[in-house]
Every structure is written in structure tokens, then in C-alpha cells.
Amino acid sequence: MVLDYEKILGSLPIWTQPVQISKLQGGLTNINYVIKVGKKRYVARFAPASNTFLGLERDREICNTKATTKLGIGPEYEAYFPEYNLLLLKYLSGKTCNPQLARKPQMIKRLAKTLHQLHQSNGFQGTDNPFKWIQRVIQLVKQKESWLPQDIDSLLLDLKDIQKKVGPYKNVPCHMDLMIENIIIYQNKIKIIDWEYSVNSDFRFDLAMLSYKGSFEKREDLLLLKEYGREDLFQEIQLMKAVVALREAAWSATQLAFSSIPIDYRTYAEIDFEKYRKLIQTAKENTI
């Protein structure tokens, strides 16, 4: 059944006056809208059924979003309508970050402190391991007999080698989807949106994903880790960047197999698979 999203949004029982609805561009997982009610604005996020294959759960997202609101780094929860898998949040009207801005020293320092605050907090629901997550969704894609690169089994063997090298970790609250566009400068504060992938996991993944998505080079990585207070993690973060690349590729391959959203997920997957191959080769050459 195809939902009429705008009709649903306009008829929600919480409105006490007319609403203005506009489609929000961007976003590869949810179908997003901005709703204006008087002087207030909200973000409406409809989740397609394919999200279940990615292990996403609205209850967990809501709990973790509320936890980040208390920390002062996340958006405010407004309402949830389970019959539509619709999450409503208060809109953050700040400036959306971009890779160029994210690489500036002062911004790196602020991001490092924000992530350190997140990773030192508590109260998150859910636990996941990025290594197991990749293996799990790749297996789902195989069962679906959907597209995967011919060397996928070799790539997964390399992943096992990385897991051995980076060693064990402590589960802490993590965002797990640090796209640069998920970082908002709001009233001169750093806010992070889209907590649907958030779980207790490996904090090094968050640091590596920020670096990967921001196209950080060595100097940016060193500054990030210095401000975070873990300069000893440089080599591990380089390896975790490869894990990020493969997770992104596996995510796109899973969406290609199961999502009904008309996006060219295969191109996204091919780009990240190739980045993973290059990062693995670099790691082997440097014997990290």
C-alpha cells in the first residue's frame, strides 16, 4: 500500500491550527518532511519497511534521541505514530555542516569534544558490533540473491583481519551514522541529528566515520584524536575507516536488495566498496 504522506501529516490529531508541509531533500533511509505550524517547525520522518533489514528500531531511536536531548547535543522529540512508523521531532534551524567546514581546526576541536561527551554518557538502548552488522546484512543480501561484488568473500576475509588487529573495545553510546550533513551548528552549539542507527558500540567507529565522511587527512586525524584525548588511536582509526567504508557499501547493497525508495544505491555501494579496497591495500602496505 502506497501511503499519502502529506495527507497523513495534515491530519495528525496533535495539530490545533493549519499546517504547511514541504518535502525535505536529502536523506537516504527515511522519507522526510518539514511541517510549519504557526511559528513552530517540525521534522517528520517516515521509515520504510526495509529499515527492519538494517536492524533499525523506532523505540530505540526515540530512547536514544531523548538521551541526547538531555546531553544538549540532539534534537527534541515531539511525537511518534506507530501506525505510520512516523517520528516527529522539533526542527533545528541552524547551519548544516559540510566537509570543508568540518576540516577546519576549530570545528574539529568542537566535534571532538562533542563526541567525547557522547561517548562518556550513558542511557542508550541497544548494542551492536559494526563487524557483525556487516556480516549479518551481507548474508541477507546473499539470501535475497541481490547484487554484490564478485570479490565479496575476499573483502569479508580482510574484515576479519582488521577485527583481529583493532582488538576488543568497550560498548559506549555511539551515533553510528556520522554523515557530515547530520551535524548542525545551532545557536553556536554543535547538534547531531538522525539517531536511528545509534546504539552502544565501538567509539572508534564514530571517530573513523567522521574522518571518512569529512575526507580528513593525517593532520586532521591527529588533531581530532588529540582533542578527544586519545592520540594513541591513530593506527586503529585508519583501520576503522576501512570498516566504515565496508559498512557503507553493505548498507547500500542492502537497500538495493530491499528498499522501494528510487535511489541509485548500487552506485553508492560500488563507490564505497572501491574505497574499502584502497584502504585495505594502504593498510597492508603500511603494515598497520
MARTI-410566 format. One record per residue (C-alpha): residue in one letter; x, y, z. Coordinates in Angstrom, 3 decimals, m for minus. Layout:
<site><res>a</res><c1>X</c1><c2>Y</c2><c3>Z</c3></site>
...
//
This chain:
<site><res>m</res><c1>0.000</c1><c2>0.000</c2><c3>0.000</c3></site>
<site><res>v</res><c1>1.358</c1><c2>3.419</c2><c3>m1.016</c3></site>
<site><res>l</res><c1>0.896</c1><c2>5.998</c2><c3>1.737</c3></site>
<site><res>d</res><c1>m0.173</c1><c2>9.566</c2><c3>1.040</c3></site>
<site><res>y</res><c1>2.420</c1><c2>11.127</c2><c3>3.322</c3></site>
<site><res>e</res><c1>1.223</c1><c2>14.717</c2><c3>3.061</c3></site>
<site><res>k</res><c1>m2.384</c1><c2>13.713</c2><c3>3.755</c3></site>
<site><res>i</res><c1>m1.258</c1><c2>11.780</c2><c3>6.829</c3></site>
<site><res>l</res><c1>0.802</c1><c2>14.707</c2><c3>8.104</c3></site>
<site><res>g</res><c1>m2.014</c1><c2>17.188</c2><c3>7.594</c3></site>
<site><res>s</res><c1>m4.495</c1><c2>15.052</c2><c3>9.538</c3></site>
<site><res>l</res><c1>m2.407</c1><c2>14.281</c2><c3>12.640</c3></site>
<site><res>p</res><c1>m4.503</c1><c2>14.804</c2><c3>15.787</c3></site>
<site><res>i</res><c1>m1.892</c1><c2>16.944</c2><c3>17.544</c3></site>
<site><res>w</res><c1>m2.396</c1><c2>19.988</c2><c3>15.307</c3></site>
<site><res>t</res><c1>m4.573</c1><c2>22.806</c2><c3>16.623</c3></site>
<site><res>q</res><c1>m4.119</c1><c2>25.111</c2><c3>13.631</c3></site>
<site><res>p</res><c1>m3.409</c1><c2>24.808</c2><c3>9.877</c3></site>
<site><res>v</res><c1>m0.087</c1><c2>23.287</c2><c3>8.825</c3></site>
<site><res>q</res><c1>2.305</c1><c2>23.905</c2><c3>5.945</c3></site>
<site><res>i</res><c1>4.079</c1><c2>20.811</c2><c3>4.629</c3></site>
<site><res>s</res><c1>7.161</c1><c2>20.650</c2><c3>2.410</c3></site>
<site><res>k</res><c1>9.356</c1><c2>17.742</c2><c3>1.322</c3></site>
<site><res>l</res><c1>12.805</c1><c2>17.755</c2><c3>2.893</c3></site>
<site><res>q</res><c1>15.539</c1><c2>16.983</c2><c3>0.382</c3></site>
<site><res>g</res><c1>18.341</c1><c2>14.569</c2><c3>1.201</c3></site>
<site><res>g</res><c1>18.225</c1><c2>11.517</c2><c3>3.402</c3></site>
<site><res>l</res><c1>18.769</c1><c2>8.022</c2><c3>2.042</c3></site>
<site><res>t</res><c1>16.877</c1><c2>5.974</c2><c3>4.619</c3></site>
<site><res>n</res><c1>13.717</c1><c2>7.839</c2><c3>5.619</c3></site>
<site><res>i</res><c1>11.153</c1><c2>9.900</c2><c3>3.735</c3></site>
<site><res>n</res><c1>11.353</c1><c2>13.318</c2><c3>5.388</c3></site>
<site><res>y</res><c1>9.149</c1><c2>16.401</c2><c3>5.555</c3></site>
<site><res>v</res><c1>9.240</c1><c2>19.779</c2><c3>7.284</c3></site>
<site><res>i</res><c1>5.994</c1><c2>20.911</c2><c3>8.906</c3></site>
<site><res>k</res><c1>5.314</c1><c2>24.515</c2><c3>9.875</c3></site>
<site><res>v</res><c1>2.618</c1><c2>25.157</c2><c3>12.454</c3></site>
<site><res>g</res><c1>2.358</c1><c2>28.808</c2><c3>13.348</c3></site>
<site><res>k</res><c1>5.873</c1><c2>29.840</c2><c3>14.360</c3></site>
<site><res>k</res><c1>6.959</c1><c2>26.290</c2><c3>15.151</c3></site>
<site><res>r</res><c1>8.608</c1><c2>23.814</c2><c3>12.778</c3></site>
<site><res>y</res><c1>8.972</c1><c2>20.055</c2><c3>12.943</c3></site>
<site><res>v</res><c1>10.716</c1><c2>17.292</c2><c3>11.015</c3></site>
<site><res>a</res><c1>8.576</c1><c2>14.288</c2><c3>10.114</c3></site>
<site><res>r</res><c1>10.414</c1><c2>11.042</c2><c3>9.371</c3></site>
<site><res>f</res><c1>8.587</c1><c2>8.133</c2><c3>7.728</c3></site>
<site><res>a</res><c1>10.545</c1><c2>4.877</c2><c3>7.843</c3></site>
<site><res>p</res><c1>10.029</c1><c2>2.315</c2><c3>5.051</c3></site>
<site><res>a</res><c1>9.575</c1><c2>m1.366</c2><c3>5.856</c3></site>
<site><res>s</res><c1>13.072</c1><c2>m2.125</c2><c3>4.506</c3></site>
<site><res>n</res><c1>14.563</c1><c2>m0.489</c2><c3>7.613</c3></site>
<site><res>t</res><c1>13.886</c1><c2>m3.665</c2><c3>9.564</c3></site>
<site><res>f</res><c1>16.526</c1><c2>m5.450</c2><c3>7.467</c3></site>
<site><res>l</res><c1>19.039</c1><c2>m2.856</c2><c3>8.679</c3></site>
<site><res>g</res><c1>18.204</c1><c2>m3.578</c2><c3>12.303</c3></site>
<site><res>l</res><c1>16.570</c1><c2>m0.196</c2><c3>12.888</c3></site>
<site><res>e</res><c1>14.011</c1><c2>0.189</c2><c3>15.673</c3></site>
<site><res>r</res><c1>11.959</c1><c2>3.308</c2><c3>16.362</c3></site>
<site><res>d</res><c1>11.668</c1><c2>2.626</c2><c3>20.113</c3></site>
<site><res>r</res><c1>15.442</c1><c2>2.525</c2><c3>20.413</c3></site>
<site><res>e</res><c1>15.823</c1><c2>5.639</c2><c3>18.259</c3></site>
<site><res>i</res><c1>13.338</c1><c2>7.540</c2><c3>20.410</c3></site>
<site><res>c</res><c1>15.023</c1><c2>6.499</c2><c3>23.658</c3></site>
<site><res>n</res><c1>18.465</c1><c2>7.453</c2><c3>22.393</c3></site>
<site><res>t</res><c1>17.257</c1><c2>10.720</c2><c3>20.885</c3></site>
<site><res>k</res><c1>15.776</c1><c2>11.705</c2><c3>24.246</c3></site>
<site><res>a</res><c1>19.105</c1><c2>10.850</c2><c3>25.909</c3></site>
<site><res>t</res><c1>20.980</c1><c2>13.149</c2><c3>23.514</c3></site>
<site><res>t</res><c1>18.457</c1><c2>15.923</c2><c3>24.103</c3></site>
<site><res>k</res><c1>19.355</c1><c2>15.786</c2><c3>27.802</c3></site>
<site><res>l</res><c1>23.031</c1><c2>15.993</c2><c3>26.832</c3></site>
<site><res>g</res><c1>22.269</c1><c2>19.079</c2><c3>24.762</c3></site>
<site><res>i</res><c1>23.545</c1><c2>17.594</c2><c3>21.514</c3></site>
<site><res>g</res><c1>20.406</c1><c2>16.157</c2><c3>19.895</c3></site>
<site><res>p</res><c1>17.014</c1><c2>17.358</c2><c3>18.611</c3></site>
<site><res>e</res><c1>13.882</c1><c2>17.353</c2><c3>20.776</c3></site>
<site><res>y</res><c1>11.381</c1><c2>14.513</c2><c3>20.449</c3></site>
<site><res>e</res><c1>7.792</c1><c2>15.577</c2><c3>19.759</c3></site>
<site><res>a</res><c1>5.646</c1><c2>12.507</c2><c3>18.974</c3></site>
<site><res>y</res><c1>5.559</c1><c2>9.027</c2><c3>17.445</c3></site>
<site><res>f</res><c1>2.771</c1><c2>7.486</c2><c3>15.366</c3></site>
<site><res>p</res><c1>3.490</c1><c2>3.751</c2><c3>15.127</c3></site>
<site><res>e</res><c1>0.667</c1><c2>3.072</c2><c3>12.659</c3></site>
<site><res>y</res><c1>2.660</c1><c2>5.070</c2><c3>10.083</c3></site>
<site><res>n</res><c1>6.138</c1><c2>4.445</c2><c3>11.531</c3></site>
<site><res>l</res><c1>6.284</c1><c2>8.231</c2><c3>11.728</c3></site>
<site><res>l</res><c1>8.630</c1><c2>10.062</c2><c3>14.076</c3></site>
<site><res>l</res><c1>8.120</c1><c2>13.766</c2><c3>14.726</c3></site>
<site><res>l</res><c1>10.979</c1><c2>15.925</c2><c3>16.016</c3></site>
<site><res>k</res><c1>11.425</c1><c2>19.636</c2><c3>16.600</c3></site>
<site><res>y</res><c1>13.257</c1><c2>21.255</c2><c3>13.707</c3></site>
<site><res>l</res><c1>16.788</c1><c2>22.584</c2><c3>14.224</c3></site>
<site><res>s</res><c1>17.164</c1><c2>25.693</c2><c3>12.087</c3></site>
<site><res>g</res><c1>20.939</c1><c2>26.025</c2><c3>12.308</c3></site>
<site><res>k</res><c1>23.657</c1><c2>25.744</c2><c3>9.680</c3></site>
<site><res>t</res><c1>24.271</c1><c2>22.312</c2><c3>8.183</c3></site>
<site><res>c</res><c1>27.924</c1><c2>21.320</c2><c3>8.305</c3></site>
<site><res>n</res><c1>29.890</c1><c2>20.406</c2><c3>5.179</c3></site>
<site><res>p</res><c1>33.243</c1><c2>18.623</c2><c3>4.645</c3></site>
<site><res>q</res><c1>35.158</c1><c2>21.874</c2><c3>4.141</c3></site>
<site><res>l</res><c1>33.827</c1><c2>23.319</c2><c3>7.396</c3></site>
<site><res>a</res><c1>34.315</c1><c2>20.005</c2><c3>9.228</c3></site>
<site><res>r</res><c1>38.055</c1><c2>20.060</c2><c3>8.374</c3></site>
<site><res>k</res><c1>38.671</c1><c2>23.458</c2><c3>9.959</c3></site>
<site><res>p</res><c1>40.753</c1><c2>23.144</c2><c3>13.152</c3></site>
<site><res>q</res><c1>38.254</c1><c2>24.925</c2><c3>15.403</c3></site>
<site><res>m</res><c1>35.413</c1><c2>22.761</c2><c3>14.130</c3></site>
<site><res>i</res><c1>37.449</c1><c2>19.578</c2><c3>14.622</c3></site>
<site><res>k</res><c1>38.103</c1><c2>20.623</c2><c3>18.216</c3></site>
<site><res>r</res><c1>34.407</c1><c2>21.226</c2><c3>18.828</c3></site>
<site><res>l</res><c1>33.420</c1><c2>17.934</c2><c3>17.209</c3></site>
<site><res>a</res><c1>35.995</c1><c2>16.029</c2><c3>19.255</c3></site>
<site><res>k</res><c1>34.578</c1><c2>17.462</c2><c3>22.485</c3></site>
<site><res>t</res><c1>31.007</c1><c2>16.701</c2><c3>21.398</c3></site>
<site><res>l</res><c1>31.842</c1><c2>13.083</c2><c3>20.580</c3></site>
<site><res>h</res><c1>33.792</c1><c2>12.691</c2><c3>23.817</c3></site>
<site><res>q</res><c1>30.743</c1><c2>13.952</c2><c3>25.724</c3></site>
<site><res>l</res><c1>28.522</c1><c2>11.457</c2><c3>23.885</c3></site>
<site><res>h</res><c1>30.871</c1><c2>8.518</c2><c3>24.393</c3></site>
<site><res>q</res><c1>31.241</c1><c2>9.243</c2><c3>28.108</c3></site>
<site><res>s</res><c1>27.471</c1><c2>9.355</c2><c3>28.658</c3></site>
<site><res>n</res><c1>25.015</c1><c2>6.570</c2><c3>29.456</c3></site>
<site><res>g</res><c1>21.378</c1><c2>5.744</c2><c3>28.924</c3></site>
<site><res>f</res><c1>21.417</c1><c2>4.384</c2><c3>25.375</c3></site>
<site><res>q</res><c1>19.364</c1><c2>1.384</c2><c3>24.332</c3></site>
<site><res>g</res><c1>20.715</c1><c2>m1.379</c2><c3>22.129</c3></site>
<site><res>t</res><c1>24.116</c1><c2>m2.885</c2><c3>21.457</c3></site>
<site><res>d</res><c1>25.701</c1><c2>m3.741</c2><c3>18.139</c3></site>
<site><res>n</res><c1>29.090</c1><c2>m4.512</c2><c3>16.677</c3></site>
<site><res>p</res><c1>29.954</c1><c2>m2.978</c2><c3>13.271</c3></site>
<site><res>f</res><c1>31.846</c1><c2>m6.097</c2><c3>12.241</c3></site>
<site><res>k</res><c1>28.906</c1><c2>m8.377</c2><c3>12.999</c3></site>
<site><res>w</res><c1>26.481</c1><c2>m5.882</c2><c3>11.463</c3></site>
<site><res>i</res><c1>28.317</c1><c2>m6.001</c2><c3>8.137</c3></site>
<site><res>q</res><c1>28.433</c1><c2>m9.791</c2><c3>8.109</c3></site>
<site><res>r</res><c1>24.739</c1><c2>m10.008</c2><c3>9.009</c3></site>
<site><res>v</res><c1>23.431</c1><c2>m7.704</c2><c3>6.298</c3></site>
<site><res>i</res><c1>25.725</c1><c2>m9.157</c2><c3>3.624</c3></site>
<site><res>q</res><c1>24.256</c1><c2>m12.563</c2><c3>4.435</c3></site>
<site><res>l</res><c1>20.739</c1><c2>m11.132</c2><c3>3.991</c3></site>
<site><res>v</res><c1>21.703</c1><c2>m9.743</c2><c3>0.586</c3></site>
<site><res>k</res><c1>23.138</c1><c2>m13.117</c2><c3>m0.419</c3></site>
<site><res>q</res><c1>19.908</c1><c2>m14.833</c2><c3>0.603</c3></site>
<site><res>k</res><c1>17.979</c1><c2>m12.328</c2><c3>m1.487</c3></site>
<site><res>e</res><c1>20.324</c1><c2>m13.148</c2><c3>m4.410</c3></site>
<site><res>s</res><c1>20.753</c1><c2>m9.445</c2><c3>m4.998</c3></site>
<site><res>w</res><c1>23.837</c1><c2>m7.724</c2><c3>m6.386</c3></site>
<site><res>l</res><c1>27.181</c1><c2>m7.945</c2><c3>m4.589</c3></site>
<site><res>p</res><c1>30.705</c1><c2>m7.555</c2><c3>m5.987</c3></site>
<site><res>q</res><c1>32.363</c1><c2>m10.777</c2><c3>m7.126</c3></site>
<site><res>d</res><c1>35.128</c1><c2>m10.421</c2><c3>m4.531</c3></site>
<site><res>i</res><c1>32.763</c1><c2>m10.019</c2><c3>m1.567</c3></site>
<site><res>d</res><c1>34.046</c1><c2>m13.126</c2><c3>0.249</c3></site>
<site><res>s</res><c1>37.633</c1><c2>m11.900</c2><c3>m0.052</c3></site>
<site><res>l</res><c1>36.580</c1><c2>m8.497</c2><c3>1.263</c3></site>
<site><res>l</res><c1>34.956</c1><c2>m10.136</c2><c3>4.282</c3></site>
<site><res>l</res><c1>38.156</c1><c2>m12.084</c2><c3>4.994</c3></site>
<site><res>d</res><c1>40.044</c1><c2>m8.788</c2><c3>5.068</c3></site>
<site><res>l</res><c1>37.429</c1><c2>m7.518</c2><c3>7.521</c3></site>
<site><res>k</res><c1>38.207</c1><c2>m10.404</c2><c3>9.869</c3></site>
<site><res>d</res><c1>41.891</c1><c2>m9.455</c2><c3>9.765</c3></site>
<site><res>i</res><c1>41.025</c1><c2>m5.876</c2><c3>10.703</c3></site>
<site><res>q</res><c1>38.882</c1><c2>m7.064</c2><c3>13.605</c3></site>
<site><res>k</res><c1>41.825</c1><c2>m9.040</c2><c3>14.983</c3></site>
<site><res>k</res><c1>44.166</c1><c2>m6.047</c2><c3>14.663</c3></site>
<site><res>v</res><c1>41.923</c1><c2>m3.456</c2><c3>16.328</c3></site>
<site><res>g</res><c1>41.131</c1><c2>m5.800</c2><c3>19.190</c3></site>
<site><res>p</res><c1>38.347</c1><c2>m5.599</c2><c3>21.792</c3></site>
<site><res>y</res><c1>36.513</c1><c2>m2.441</c2><c3>22.781</c3></site>
<site><res>k</res><c1>34.117</c1><c2>m1.100</c2><c3>25.375</c3></site>
<site><res>n</res><c1>30.485</c1><c2>m0.537</c2><c3>24.387</c3></site>
<site><res>v</res><c1>29.585</c1><c2>3.144</c2><c3>24.744</c3></site>
<site><res>p</res><c1>26.781</c1><c2>5.336</c2><c3>23.315</c3></site>
<site><res>c</res><c1>27.562</c1><c2>5.932</c2><c3>19.622</c3></site>
<site><res>h</res><c1>25.804</c1><c2>7.714</c2><c3>16.773</c3></site>
<site><res>m</res><c1>26.973</c1><c2>5.223</c2><c3>14.093</c3></site>
<site><res>d</res><c1>25.851</c1><c2>7.416</c2><c3>11.172</c3></site>
<site><res>l</res><c1>28.057</c1><c2>10.494</c2><c3>11.318</c3></site>
<site><res>m</res><c1>27.323</c1><c2>11.858</c2><c3>7.894</c3></site>
<site><res>i</res><c1>28.669</c1><c2>15.399</c2><c3>7.823</c3></site>
<site><res>e</res><c1>25.159</c1><c2>16.626</c2><c3>6.952</c3></site>
<site><res>n</res><c1>23.945</c1><c2>15.191</c2><c3>10.258</c3></site>
<site><res>i</res><c1>25.992</c1><c2>17.828</c2><c3>12.087</c3></site>
<site><res>i</res><c1>24.171</c1><c2>21.120</c2><c3>12.710</c3></site>
<site><res>i</res><c1>25.579</c1><c2>24.346</c2><c3>14.126</c3></site>
<site><res>y</res><c1>22.596</c1><c2>25.572</c2><c3>16.127</c3></site>
<site><res>q</res><c1>22.801</c1><c2>28.743</c2><c3>18.240</c3></site>
<site><res>n</res><c1>26.602</c1><c2>28.387</c2><c3>18.228</c3></site>
<site><res>k</res><c1>26.358</c1><c2>24.831</c2><c3>19.566</c3></site>
<site><res>i</res><c1>27.083</c1><c2>21.505</c2><c3>17.895</c3></site>
<site><res>k</res><c1>23.962</c1><c2>19.392</c2><c3>17.432</c3></site>
<site><res>i</res><c1>23.740</c1><c2>15.977</c2><c3>15.789</c3></site>
<site><res>i</res><c1>20.566</c1><c2>14.698</c2><c3>14.147</c3></site>
<site><res>d</res><c1>19.298</c1><c2>11.322</c2><c3>12.855</c3></site>
<site><res>w</res><c1>19.913</c1><c2>8.901</c2><c3>15.727</c3></site>
<site><res>e</res><c1>18.192</c1><c2>5.896</c2><c3>14.136</c3></site>
<site><res>y</res><c1>21.414</c1><c2>3.848</c2><c3>13.934</c3></site>
<site><res>s</res><c1>22.536</c1><c2>4.801</c2><c3>17.435</c3></site>
<site><res>v</res><c1>23.481</c1><c2>2.005</c2><c3>19.814</c3></site>
<site><res>n</res><c1>26.113</c1><c2>1.159</c2><c3>22.366</c3></site>
<site><res>s</res><c1>29.070</c1><c2>0.246</c2><c3>20.193</c3></site>
<site><res>d</res><c1>32.722</c1><c2>0.961</c2><c3>19.370</c3></site>
<site><res>f</res><c1>33.519</c1><c2>4.674</c2><c3>19.866</c3></site>
<site><res>r</res><c1>36.360</c1><c2>4.327</c2><c3>17.352</c3></site>
<site><res>f</res><c1>33.758</c1><c2>3.771</c2><c3>14.639</c3></site>
<site><res>d</res><c1>32.243</c1><c2>7.226</c2><c3>15.260</c3></site>
<site><res>l</res><c1>35.672</c1><c2>8.871</c2><c3>15.116</c3></site>
<site><res>a</res><c1>36.590</c1><c2>6.966</c2><c3>11.958</c3></site>
<site><res>m</res><c1>33.294</c1><c2>7.776</c2><c3>10.261</c3></site>
<site><res>l</res><c1>33.687</c1><c2>11.489</c2><c3>10.954</c3></site>
<site><res>s</res><c1>37.150</c1><c2>11.299</c2><c3>9.416</c3></site>
<site><res>y</res><c1>35.953</c1><c2>9.210</c2><c3>6.457</c3></site>
<site><res>k</res><c1>32.980</c1><c2>11.416</c2><c3>5.612</c3></site>
<site><res>g</res><c1>34.952</c1><c2>14.609</c2><c3>6.186</c3></site>
<site><res>s</res><c1>37.833</c1><c2>13.392</c2><c3>3.982</c3></site>
<site><res>f</res><c1>40.251</c1><c2>14.028</c2><c3>6.852</c3></site>
<site><res>e</res><c1>43.958</c1><c2>13.655</c2><c3>6.188</c3></site>
<site><res>k</res><c1>46.647</c1><c2>12.781</c2><c3>8.707</c3></site>
<site><res>r</res><c1>46.832</c1><c2>16.249</c2><c3>10.256</c3></site>
<site><res>e</res><c1>43.062</c1><c2>16.364</c2><c3>10.799</c3></site>
<site><res>d</res><c1>43.033</c1><c2>12.873</c2><c3>12.301</c3></site>
<site><res>l</res><c1>45.855</c1><c2>13.773</c2><c3>14.668</c3></site>
<site><res>l</res><c1>44.079</c1><c2>16.930</c2><c3>15.794</c3></site>
<site><res>l</res><c1>40.781</c1><c2>15.089</c2><c3>16.250</c3></site>
<site><res>l</res><c1>42.397</c1><c2>12.423</c2><c3>18.416</c3></site>
<site><res>k</res><c1>44.443</c1><c2>14.947</c2><c3>20.394</c3></site>
<site><res>e</res><c1>41.340</c1><c2>16.962</c2><c3>21.269</c3></site>
<site><res>y</res><c1>39.427</c1><c2>13.753</c2><c3>22.006</c3></site>
<site><res>g</res><c1>42.210</c1><c2>12.713</c2><c3>24.385</c3></site>
<site><res>r</res><c1>43.290</c1><c2>9.523</c2><c3>22.581</c3></site>
<site><res>e</res><c1>46.307</c1><c2>10.270</c2><c3>20.395</c3></site>
<site><res>d</res><c1>47.276</c1><c2>6.607</c2><c3>20.748</c3></site>
<site><res>l</res><c1>44.394</c1><c2>5.558</c2><c3>18.480</c3></site>
<site><res>f</res><c1>45.781</c1><c2>6.870</c2><c3>15.181</c3></site>
<site><res>q</res><c1>46.602</c1><c2>3.499</c2><c3>13.614</c3></site>
<site><res>e</res><c1>43.366</c1><c2>1.924</c2><c3>14.835</c3></site>
<site><res>i</res><c1>41.331</c1><c2>4.764</c2><c3>13.342</c3></site>
<site><res>q</res><c1>42.959</c1><c2>4.194</c2><c3>9.945</c3></site>
<site><res>l</res><c1>41.823</c1><c2>0.576</c2><c3>10.080</c3></site>
<site><res>m</res><c1>38.370</c1><c2>1.557</c2><c3>11.296</c3></site>
<site><res>k</res><c1>37.997</c1><c2>3.858</c2><c3>8.289</c3></site>
<site><res>a</res><c1>38.055</c1><c2>0.721</c2><c3>6.160</c3></site>
<site><res>v</res><c1>35.325</c1><c2>m0.760</c2><c3>8.364</c3></site>
<site><res>v</res><c1>33.269</c1><c2>2.389</c2><c3>7.827</c3></site>
<site><res>a</res><c1>33.723</c1><c2>2.121</c2><c3>4.054</c3></site>
<site><res>l</res><c1>32.609</c1><c2>m1.507</c2><c3>4.006</c3></site>
<site><res>r</res><c1>29.669</c1><c2>m0.814</c2><c3>6.290</c3></site>
<site><res>e</res><c1>28.543</c1><c2>1.992</c2><c3>3.998</c3></site>
<site><res>a</res><c1>28.892</c1><c2>m0.312</c2><c3>0.991</c3></site>
<site><res>a</res><c1>26.989</c1><c2>m3.097</c2><c3>2.757</c3></site>
<site><res>w</res><c1>24.270</c1><c2>m0.616</c2><c3>3.725</c3></site>
<site><res>s</res><c1>23.814</c1><c2>0.449</c2><c3>0.100</c3></site>
<site><res>a</res><c1>23.785</c1><c2>m3.158</c2><c3>m1.094</c3></site>
<site><res>t</res><c1>21.094</c1><c2>m3.971</c2><c3>1.472</c3></site>
<site><res>q</res><c1>18.996</c1><c2>m1.004</c2><c3>0.391</c3></site>
<site><res>l</res><c1>19.408</c1><c2>m2.094</c2><c3>m3.223</c3></site>
<site><res>a</res><c1>18.067</c1><c2>m5.515</c2><c3>m2.272</c3></site>
<site><res>f</res><c1>15.131</c1><c2>m4.429</c2><c3>m0.108</c3></site>
<site><res>s</res><c1>14.274</c1><c2>m0.723</c2><c3>m0.372</c3></site>
<site><res>s</res><c1>11.484</c1><c2>0.685</c2><c3>m2.526</c3></site>
<site><res>i</res><c1>12.954</c1><c2>4.215</c2><c3>m2.447</c3></site>
<site><res>p</res><c1>14.020</c1><c2>5.152</c2><c3>m6.016</c3></site>
<site><res>i</res><c1>17.698</c1><c2>5.864</c2><c3>m5.337</c3></site>
<site><res>d</res><c1>20.715</c1><c2>4.515</c2><c3>m7.234</c3></site>
<site><res>y</res><c1>22.018</c1><c2>2.506</c2><c3>m4.283</c3></site>
<site><res>r</res><c1>24.276</c1><c2>0.357</c2><c3>m6.475</c3></site>
<site><res>t</res><c1>26.408</c1><c2>3.343</c2><c3>m7.461</c3></site>
<site><res>y</res><c1>26.784</c1><c2>4.300</c2><c3>m3.799</c3></site>
<site><res>a</res><c1>27.760</c1><c2>0.709</c2><c3>m2.996</c3></site>
<site><res>e</res><c1>30.331</c1><c2>0.471</c2><c3>m5.772</c3></site>
<site><res>i</res><c1>31.994</c1><c2>3.712</c2><c3>m4.663</c3></site>
<site><res>d</res><c1>32.355</c1><c2>2.572</c2><c3>m1.053</c3></site>
<site><res>f</res><c1>33.463</c1><c2>m0.956</c2><c3>m1.982</c3></site>
<site><res>e</res><c1>36.264</c1><c2>0.581</c2><c3>m4.058</c3></site>
<site><res>k</res><c1>37.244</c1><c2>2.918</c2><c3>m1.208</c3></site>
<site><res>y</res><c1>37.362</c1><c2>m0.106</c2><c3>1.095</c3></site>
<site><res>r</res><c1>39.693</c1><c2>m1.943</c2><c3>m1.288</c3></site>
<site><res>k</res><c1>42.034</c1><c2>1.055</c2><c3>m1.398</c3></site>
<site><res>l</res><c1>42.036</c1><c2>1.479</c2><c3>2.378</c3></site>
<site><res>i</res><c1>42.772</c1><c2>m2.217</c2><c3>2.842</c3></site>
<site><res>q</res><c1>45.641</c1><c2>m2.029</c2><c3>0.361</c3></site>
<site><res>t</res><c1>47.072</c1><c2>1.012</c2><c3>2.125</c3></site>
<site><res>a</res><c1>46.836</c1><c2>m0.775</c2><c3>5.462</c3></site>
<site><res>k</res><c1>48.671</c1><c2>m3.797</c2><c3>4.063</c3></site>
<site><res>e</res><c1>51.411</c1><c2>m1.653</c2><c3>2.521</c3></site>
<site><res>n</res><c1>51.905</c1><c2>0.241</c2><c3>5.771</c3></site>
<site><res>t</res><c1>51.586</c1><c2>m2.965</c2><c3>7.807</c3></site>
<site><res>i</res><c1>49.309</c1><c2>m1.117</c2><c3>10.211</c3></site>
//
